[in-house]
Amino acid sequence: MGVSYYTKEGLEKLKKELEHMKHVERPKISQQIAEARDKGDLSENAEYDAAKEAQGLLEMKISKLEDTLANARLMDSSKIDTSKVMVLATVKIKNTKNGMELSYKLVSESEADLKNGKISVSSPIGKGLTGKKVGEVAEIQTPAGKMEFEILDIKFD
């Protein structure tokens, strides 16, 4: 698993999720297993089997999240070349066909949230915009066909 870059908020969210899994979900499942075990015959105990399966899935999630956090790096906006579109940039673009203006913040894949204007740098649009400067036109192949976006503004906040 490679290094992934996160905003401060993105990293906090991952840490909170891990804490919740370890300190809330894990004890809850242990409790369910203990209760099911107390009911006697484990060979025909569906509750016990379900709780053990849930425990296995949770432990896999915890392990995966710990790996993600071990490889997570905080993005340092002071070391960013602000003349080009890259992760953490808020980009104002104009569709050259219909003149529609849009604004997106480029974030890591796990932080992408289109409803809130955050798109992944690894999405087709994110990839197409990355490295462009104000005034340049990005040609992007989307499922709807080729689109062209002019870069109007790049901000880092």
NORDACOR-V730841 format. One record per run of one state. SS is the DSSP state (H for helix, E for strand, - for the rest). FROM is the first residue (numbers start at 1). TO is the last residue. If there is no record, write none. Layout:
# NORDACOR-V730841
ss:from:to
SS:FROM:TO
SS:FROM:TO
This chain:
# NORDACOR-V730841
ss:from:to
-:1:3
E:4:6
-:7:7
H:8:38
-:39:41
H:42:44
-:45:45
H:46:70
-:71:71
E:72:74
-:75:76
H:77:79
-:80:83
E:84:84
-:85:88
E:89:95
-:96:100
E:101:107
-:108:108
H:109:111
-:112:112
E:113:113
H:114:116
-:117:117
E:118:120
-:121:123
H:124:129
-:130:132
E:133:133
-:134:136
E:137:142
-:143:144
E:145:156
-:157:157
